[in-house]
Amino acid sequence: MEEIFDYLPKTIADEMKRLPDNYWMKVEEIRMRIGRPLEIAVKGRPLFLSHVVTKEDGETFMSKISHHSFYTLEEELKRGYITIEGGHRVGLAGKVILENGQVKGLRHLSSFNIRIAREIIGISRPLIPFLFEKGWKHTMIIGAPQTGKTTLLRDIARVVSTGCDQLNIPPLKVGIVDERSEIAGCMFGIPQLSFGPRVDVLDACPKAEGMMMMIRSMSPDVLVVDEIGREEDRMAVLEAVNAGVKLVMTTHGDSLEEIQKRPLLADIVNRQLIERYVELTREKGPGTISVIRGEKGQRLSRQMRVEKG
Amino acid sequence: MKWIGAILILGSAVWFGFEQAKQLADRTKQLKMMIAALQSLEAEIMYGHTPLHEAARKIGHQFGFPVSQLFLTFAETILSTEISVDEAWKNSLHLIRNKAAFKRPEYEIIEQFGGSLGKHDLLTQQKHILLTLAHLQREEEEARENQKKYEKMYKSLSILVGLLLVLLLF
């Protein structure tokens, strides 16, 4: 958390430091909008602070994020977000500059959203016996936004690469295709969050291409990808599940029934290639697993909580 | 006694003249250096996408005084303190103000350049550098002409004036 304070303008950092400490553990987002009060999201609920964000605050913030070198952010501005130290992500909004009808970058930034990357080591522990049977299973994690999909995915990747002595799981090679720099939170290509020793990350790489690149070049045992949902992803998933690697992925949705209504995903599901489905809800806070299902959709477990606190 | 006085007068006149001539030569030399430094900065930014402090540090090590001092203090300031880039550049420039051979317009150009640093995207940043380069090149031309015109004159004139004074006082 402290690293975020280094990036915030002094006025805002001081304001936030006045908040009680236990709050900090639960902050999910810090939102700055120029001319409007500072907002922080705690457990899904907004909280407004009295400080009104000024234009100078925005400029100082950008200057700090870019290390005083705005020109180094060309690519990031095209994508609309920047990953900072600690794997946190800063989303940006402002005026979009076009070139030949394509987004070229952002100027006059007016909204900043700092999404705090949560790293909860050990949350996937209760799931592991379901996902590993003589070998890792093709797994799909299903959940609406902010249900803790990525946090869970990250922890699974960590378990795969470090192994688990108690369950007799050997450490295996993990390839992460991190299209939105969210899983590993890479800065200059180096993951900012803790993974095991056997992790390779393709940062900011389109999933479809990245999955094949990984298989060809890095020989992973398990491939980890985020947010399957486009046509080219479907092709790549179908390719990859039959390429001798195990796949762990996430997708947006509430349940298996729901995603079966999406044509792209239905195709994947109906082929019964995915061996485990993990459904997440927010019912009892982020990280509630409502059910784990097998390849035909049969229930393997009942509701459980993976996150403490 | 007379002879010692004469030598002192002649000596100081010559020293004064040569010092003036050196100023002229230094100005051209330092301007050339500054231009080369900005060209390196442009390359670092455009092709290397190097962050400002890193680029400034590299350039600081590549060149001699006063460019080295300007860039190294600048790199250090933006890394370690909270002040803005513009401010850091001004402060660093202020430190070499009395030591470098630049003239007022040159200081103005360099100071203004600091205001554009790190605030723009690649292309705009490049334009600012090119504009500053154009200004500095014009100054350098003028400096070179001045040097050609006056450097020799200062030297010979100082000897002659020294001799004249000595003769008058004898």
Interface residues (C-beta under 8 A of the other chain):
Chain A: K10 T60 S63 S66 H67 H68 S69 F70 Y71 T72 E74 L77 G105
Chain B: I45 H49 T50 P51 L52 H53 A55 I78 E82 S84 V85 L117 G118 K119 H120 D121 L122 Q125
